[in-house]
């Protein structure tokens, strides 16, 4: 399934606010070691930077990762789809209308 960045994000409307929100959403778990927390923060930083420079690349990469996860079959497809939908929502990516 192809996806695109929402018009208002890609056109710059509210873009800075969205990046600020994303920057503040560093994913971590209390049980993570300091190095795991630092790694997660670094990954989030790369995603935000790439989202700012090339939002279409983030959308494409997300879809590639989703397909890889489905092929590995470690998790149920519906669980992968729900997680991907949530991430798309948080990043401002929506399904491309054909």
N, CA and C atoms as an extended XYZ file, in Angstrom:
294
Properties=species:S:1:pos:R:3:atomname:S:1:resname:S:1:resid:I:1 pbc="F F F"
N         0.833       -1.161        0.000 N   UNK     1
C         0.000        0.000        0.000 CA  UNK     1
C         0.891        1.241        0.000 C   UNK     1
N         0.668        2.142       -0.923 N   UNK     2
C         1.462        3.359       -1.023 CA  UNK     2
C         0.927        4.412       -0.063 C   UNK     2
N         1.823        5.272        0.409 N   UNK     3
C         1.440        6.321        1.338 CA  UNK     3
C         2.100        7.623        0.948 C   UNK     3
N         1.524        8.716        1.398 N   UNK     4
C         2.107       10.023        1.143 CA  UNK     4
C         2.039       10.865        2.408 C   UNK     4
N         2.821       11.917        2.433 N   UNK     5
C         2.804       12.827        3.563 CA  UNK     5
C         1.591       13.736        3.417 C   UNK     5
N         0.916       14.012        4.507 N   UNK     6
C        -0.237       14.909        4.467 CA  UNK     6
C         0.166       16.235        3.847 C   UNK     6
N        -0.732       16.826        3.099 N   UNK     7
C        -0.458       18.082        2.410 CA  UNK     7
C         0.038       19.158        3.362 C   UNK     7
N        -0.627       19.347        4.500 N   UNK     8
C        -0.227       20.440        5.374 CA  UNK     8
C         1.168       20.232        5.961 C   UNK     8
N         1.595       19.004        6.152 N   UNK     9
C         2.945       18.761        6.662 CA  UNK     9
C         3.961       18.982        5.548 C   UNK     9
N         3.732       18.389        4.387 N   UNK    10
C         4.686       18.486        3.285 CA  UNK    10
C         4.805       19.913        2.773 C   UNK    10
N         3.733       20.701        2.848 N   UNK    11
C         3.778       22.059        2.319 CA  UNK    11
C         4.367       23.055        3.311 C   UNK    11
N         4.619       22.612        4.533 N   UNK    12
C         5.221       23.489        5.518 CA  UNK    12
C         4.236       24.050        6.520 C   UNK    12
N         2.952       23.924        6.265 N   UNK    13
C         1.951       24.425        7.195 CA  UNK    13
C         1.973       23.557        8.449 C   UNK    13
N         2.340       24.129        9.571 N   UNK    14
C         2.384       23.380       10.811 CA  UNK    14
C         3.572       22.437       10.897 C   UNK    14
N         4.500       22.550        9.972 N   UNK    15
C         5.617       21.619        9.896 CA  UNK    15
C         6.533       21.731       11.102 C   UNK    15
N         6.862       22.963       11.473 N   UNK    16
C         7.740       23.160       12.627 CA  UNK    16
C         7.099       22.633       13.890 C   UNK    16
N         5.802       22.881       14.052 N   UNK    17
C         5.095       22.375       15.222 CA  UNK    17
C         5.129       20.856       15.246 C   UNK    17
N         4.906       20.213       14.093 N   UNK    18
C         4.908       18.751       14.015 CA  UNK    18
C         6.287       18.213       14.392 C   UNK    18
N         7.340       18.841       13.883 N   UNK    19
C         8.686       18.378       14.207 CA  UNK    19
C         8.969       18.549       15.695 C   UNK    19
N         8.488       19.644       16.274 N   UNK    20
C         8.671       19.853       17.711 CA  UNK    20
C         7.968       18.766       18.495 C   UNK    20
N         6.742       18.416       18.073 N   UNK    21
C         6.008       17.346       18.740 CA  UNK    21
C         6.767       16.027       18.627 C   UNK    21
N         7.272       15.739       17.428 N   UNK    22
C         7.999       14.485       17.207 CA  UNK    22
C         9.287       14.465       18.010 C   UNK    22
N         9.987       15.590       18.069 N   UNK    23
C        11.247       15.655       18.807 CA  UNK    23
C        11.016       15.319       20.274 C   UNK    23
N         9.866       15.745       20.816 N   UNK    24
C         9.569       15.505       22.213 CA  UNK    24
C         9.024       14.121       22.508 C   UNK    24
N         8.832       13.290       21.476 N   UNK    25
C         8.193       11.989       21.703 CA  UNK    25
C         9.194       10.844       21.786 C   UNK    25
N        10.427       11.136       22.142 N   UNK    26
C        11.434       10.087       22.222 CA  UNK    26
C        10.868        8.861       22.925 C   UNK    26
N        10.969        7.763       22.246 N   UNK    27
C        10.429        6.519       22.791 CA  UNK    27
C        11.442        5.904       23.730 C   UNK    27
N        11.007        5.577       24.907 N   UNK    28
C        11.877        4.875       25.843 CA  UNK    28
C        11.016        4.115       26.839 C   UNK    28
N        11.639        3.182       27.436 N   UNK    29
C        10.987        2.392       28.477 CA  UNK    29
C        11.805        2.571       29.748 C   UNK    29
N        11.127        2.604       30.866 N   UNK    30
C        11.824        2.819       32.134 CA  UNK    30
C        12.897        1.765       32.382 C   UNK    30
N        12.651        0.550       31.888 N   UNK    31
C        13.621       -0.524       32.137 CA  UNK    31
C        14.813       -0.488       31.170 C   UNK    31
N        14.788        0.419       30.195 N   UNK    32
C        15.912        0.532       29.264 CA  UNK    32
C        17.166        1.022       29.976 C   UNK    32
N        18.297        0.510       29.548 N   UNK    33
C        19.574        1.011       30.062 CA  UNK    33
C        19.800        2.417       29.499 C   UNK    33
N        20.754        3.116       30.063 N   UNK    34
C        21.072        4.461       29.552 CA  UNK    34
C        21.498        4.400       28.090 C   UNK    34
N        22.248        3.384       27.724 N   UNK    35
C        22.703        3.285       26.333 CA  UNK    35
C        21.525        3.010       25.398 C   UNK    35
N        20.563        2.195       25.833 N   UNK    36
C        19.374        1.939       25.004 CA  UNK    36
C        18.551        3.210       24.854 C   UNK    36
N        18.418        3.992       25.929 N   UNK    37
C        17.692        5.254       25.849 CA  UNK    37
C        18.393        6.219       24.911 C   UNK    37
N        19.720        6.261       24.982 N   UNK    38
C        20.486        7.143       24.101 CA  UNK    38
C        20.333        6.716       22.639 C   UNK    38
N        20.342        5.408       22.403 N   UNK    39
C        20.166        4.905       21.046 CA  UNK    39
C        18.788        5.267       20.512 C   UNK    39
N        17.757        5.085       21.329 N   UNK    40
C        16.394        5.441       20.906 CA  UNK    40
C        16.301        6.931       20.588 C   UNK    40
N        16.893        7.762       21.419 N   UNK    41
C        16.870        9.206       21.195 CA  UNK    41
C        17.586        9.553       19.887 C   UNK    41
N        18.704        8.881       19.625 N   UNK    42
C        19.440        9.126       18.380 CA  UNK    42
C        18.616        8.714       17.165 C   UNK    42
N        17.959        7.575       17.252 N   UNK    43
C        17.116        7.103       16.150 CA  UNK    43
C        15.980        8.090       15.910 C   UNK    43
N        15.330        8.542       16.981 N   UNK    44
C        14.258        9.531       16.843 CA  UNK    44
C        14.774       10.798       16.173 C   UNK    44
N        15.978       11.210       16.540 N   UNK    45
C        16.577       12.402       15.956 CA  UNK    45
C        16.794       12.238       14.452 C   UNK    45
N        17.274       11.071       14.049 N   UNK    46
C        17.482       10.794       12.620 CA  UNK    46
C        16.153       10.819       11.873 C   UNK    46
N        15.119       10.217       12.462 N   UNK    47
C        13.806       10.195       11.815 CA  UNK    47
C        13.282       11.610       11.640 C   UNK    47
N        13.369       12.430       12.689 N   UNK    48
C        12.875       13.799       12.607 CA  UNK    48
C        13.659       14.593       11.572 C   UNK    48
N        14.978       14.441       11.560 N   UNK    49
C        15.809       15.151       10.588 CA  UNK    49
C        15.451       14.729        9.163 C   UNK    49
N        15.296       13.439        8.940 N   UNK    50
C        14.956       12.945        7.608 CA  UNK    50
C        13.550       13.376        7.219 C   UNK    50
N        12.631       13.368        8.165 N   UNK    51
C        11.271       13.818        7.897 CA  UNK    51
C        11.267       15.263        7.434 C   UNK    51
N        12.136       16.065        8.023 N   UNK    52
C        12.235       17.475        7.634 CA  UNK    52
C        12.819       17.623        6.226 C   UNK    52
N        13.855       16.851        5.910 N   UNK    53
C        14.537       16.974        4.622 CA  UNK    53
C        13.847       16.229        3.494 C   UNK    53
N        13.309       15.034        3.771 N   UNK    54
C        12.752       14.197        2.715 CA  UNK    54
C        11.603       13.345        3.256 C   UNK    54
N        10.436       13.973        3.468 N   UNK    55
C         9.318       13.240        4.071 CA  UNK    55
C         8.873       12.019        3.265 C   UNK    55
N         8.994       12.078        1.954 N   UNK    56
C         8.599       10.929        1.129 CA  UNK    56
C         9.493        9.724        1.410 C   UNK    56
N        10.751        9.979        1.704 N   UNK    57
C        11.681        8.890        2.028 CA  UNK    57
C        11.262        8.182        3.313 C   UNK    57
N        10.821        8.962        4.299 N   UNK    58
C        10.361        8.367        5.551 CA  UNK    58
C         9.158        7.471        5.283 C   UNK    58
N         8.222        7.958        4.463 N   UNK    59
C         7.029        7.170        4.133 CA  UNK    59
C         7.414        5.871        3.429 C   UNK    59
N         8.318        5.965        2.451 N   UNK    60
C         8.763        4.760        1.721 CA  UNK    60
C         9.463        3.778        2.646 C   UNK    60
N        10.341        4.295        3.477 N   UNK    61
C        11.097        3.429        4.388 CA  UNK    61
C        10.170        2.735        5.375 C   UNK    61
N         9.198        3.457        5.883 N   UNK    62
C         8.239        2.851        6.797 CA  UNK    62
C         7.532        1.686        6.122 C   UNK    62
N         7.108        1.869        4.891 N   UNK    63
C         6.407        0.797        4.185 CA  UNK    63
C         7.320       -0.403        3.941 C   UNK    63
N         8.596       -0.150        3.640 N   UNK    64
C         9.544       -1.249        3.458 CA  UNK    64
C         9.712       -2.043        4.754 C   UNK    64
N         9.809       -1.331        5.873 N   UNK    65
C         9.958       -1.997        7.169 CA  UNK    65
C         8.705       -2.795        7.510 C   UNK    65
N         7.539       -2.230        7.250 N   UNK    66
C         6.276       -2.933        7.514 CA  UNK    66
C         6.217       -4.227        6.708 C   UNK    66
N         6.556       -4.158        5.435 N   UNK    67
C         6.524       -5.367        4.596 CA  UNK    67
C         7.529       -6.406        5.084 C   UNK    67
N         8.713       -5.959        5.491 N   UNK    68
C         9.724       -6.881        6.025 CA  UNK    68
C         9.217       -7.565        7.289 C   UNK    68
N         8.582       -6.790        8.164 N   UNK    69
C         8.035       -7.369        9.405 CA  UNK    69
C         6.963       -8.411        9.098 C   UNK    69
N         6.148       -8.137        8.110 N   UNK    70
C         5.103       -9.097        7.733 CA  UNK    70
C         5.719      -10.380        7.181 C   UNK    70
N         6.775      -10.247        6.388 N   UNK    71
C         7.440      -11.426        5.827 CA  UNK    71
C         8.116      -12.256        6.905 C   UNK    71
N         8.657      -11.601        7.929 N   UNK    72
C         9.313      -12.333        9.016 CA  UNK    72
C         8.312      -13.108        9.855 C   UNK    72
N         7.071      -12.671        9.867 N   UNK    73
C         5.960      -13.361       10.537 CA  UNK    73
C         6.190      -13.591       12.038 C   UNK    73
N         6.894      -12.685       12.689 N   UNK    74
C         7.088      -12.790       14.142 CA  UNK    74
C         5.857      -12.311       14.901 C   UNK    74
N         5.117      -11.392       14.277 N   UNK    75
C         3.932      -10.805       14.899 CA  UNK    75
C         2.756      -10.942       13.947 C   UNK    75
N         1.543      -10.967       14.484 N   UNK    76
C         0.368      -11.052       13.620 CA  UNK    76
C         0.287       -9.824       12.697 C   UNK    76
N        -0.143      -10.036       11.473 N   UNK    77
C        -0.229       -8.966       10.482 CA  UNK    77
C        -1.109       -7.823       10.973 C   UNK    77
N        -2.221       -8.149       11.618 N   UNK    78
C        -3.101       -7.067       12.092 CA  UNK    78
C        -2.416       -6.213       13.166 C   UNK    78
N        -1.563       -6.810       13.979 N   UNK    79
C        -0.814       -6.054       14.985 CA  UNK    79
C         0.202       -5.130       14.311 C   UNK    79
N         0.866       -5.634       13.288 N   UNK    80
C         1.826       -4.820       12.527 CA  UNK    80
C         1.096       -3.662       11.861 C   UNK    80
N        -0.055       -3.948       11.256 N   UNK    81
C        -0.826       -2.901       10.585 CA  UNK    81
C        -1.286       -1.824       11.560 C   UNK    81
N        -1.721       -2.227       12.761 N   UNK    82
C        -2.153       -1.244       13.770 CA  UNK    82
C        -0.980       -0.371       14.213 C   UNK    82
N         0.161       -0.994       14.449 N   UNK    83
C         1.343       -0.233       14.880 CA  UNK    83
C         1.794        0.732       13.773 C   UNK    83
N         1.783        0.257       12.539 N   UNK    84
C         2.181        1.106       11.414 CA  UNK    84
C         1.197        2.259       11.234 C   UNK    84
N        -0.094        1.988       11.400 N   UNK    85
C        -1.102        3.045       11.279 CA  UNK    85
C        -0.886        4.116       12.343 C   UNK    85
N        -0.570        3.695       13.555 N   UNK    86
C        -0.316        4.652       14.638 CA  UNK    86
C         0.911        5.501       14.317 C   UNK    86
N         1.965        4.870       13.830 N   UNK    87
C         3.180        5.613       13.489 CA  UNK    87
C         2.922        6.565       12.326 C   UNK    87
N         2.187        6.114       11.318 N   UNK    88
C         1.829        7.001       10.201 CA  UNK    88
C         1.097        8.226       10.730 C   UNK    88
N         0.161        7.996       11.641 N   UNK    89
C        -0.604        9.104       12.209 CA  UNK    89
C         0.322       10.084       12.938 C   UNK    89
N         1.217        9.557       13.753 N   UNK    90
C         2.129       10.408       14.526 CA  UNK    90
C         3.077       11.193       13.617 C   UNK    90
N         3.472       10.611       12.487 N   UNK    91
C         4.398       11.261       11.579 CA  UNK    91
C         3.703       12.121       10.528 C   UNK    91
N         2.379       12.059       10.490 N   UNK    92
C         1.644       12.848        9.498 CA  UNK    92
C         1.617       12.217        8.128 C   UNK    92
N         1.694       10.900        8.078 N   UNK    93
C         1.662       10.164        6.814 CA  UNK    93
C         0.262        9.562        6.668 C   UNK    93
N        -0.323        9.717        5.495 N   UNK    94
C        -1.654        9.136        5.293 CA  UNK    94
C        -1.646        8.252        4.060 C   UNK    94
N        -2.616        7.338        3.978 N   UNK    95
C        -2.687        6.489        2.785 CA  UNK    95
C        -2.875        7.339        1.533 C   UNK    95
N        -2.175        6.977        0.492 N   UNK    96
C        -2.312        7.669       -0.788 CA  UNK    96
C        -3.610        7.228       -1.436 C   UNK    96
N        -4.386        8.181       -1.873 N   UNK    97
C        -5.651        7.861       -2.547 CA  UNK    97
C        -5.363        7.624       -4.022 C   UNK    97
N        -5.810        6.494       -4.518 N   UNK    98
C        -5.561        6.166       -5.930 CA  UNK    98
C        -6.685        6.685       -6.793 C   UNK    98
